[in-house]
Amino acid sequence: MKTMTVTVTVIVNTLLISTNICEPDCDIGAEIDTLINAKMNP
C-alpha cells in the first residue's frame, strides 16, 4: 500500500508542477511518465 501512496503523491505533485511550468505545446503525459519512472526505478 505504501507504493500506491508514494505513486499517488508523485502524480499529484507532478500535475501541480506541470501546470506551472509546462508550455502550451508540451506533453504533460510524457513528463508525468518520466517523473514517475524516475521515482519508481531509482
N, C-alpha and C positions, 0 to 999 in steps of 0.2 A: 504494500500500500504506500510505503514511503516513496517508491519510484514514481508512482502515479502523482503523488502530491508534488514532488520535485518537477515532474514534467508539466503539470498544470501551472505551477508557479513560473516556470521558464516561458511557457506560451503566453501567459498574461503579461509578464514583463516585456517580452519581445513585441507583443502587439502595442503596448504603450510606447515603447521606444520607436517602433516602426512608424507610428502615426506622427511622431515628432520629427523624425529625420529623413523619412523616405520621400524622394522626389515623386512627382505625379506619375512618371513613367516607369518607376522601379517595380520589381516583382517582390511584393511583400511576402508571398508564399515561399519563394526561394530563400529569402532572408531568414524567415522563421525556420525552415528546414535546416539551413546551415547552422543556426544557433542551437537548435535542439540537438542536432547530431554532435556538435562540439561539446554540449553539456553531458549527453548520454554516453559518449565514447571518448573520454579524455585521453 
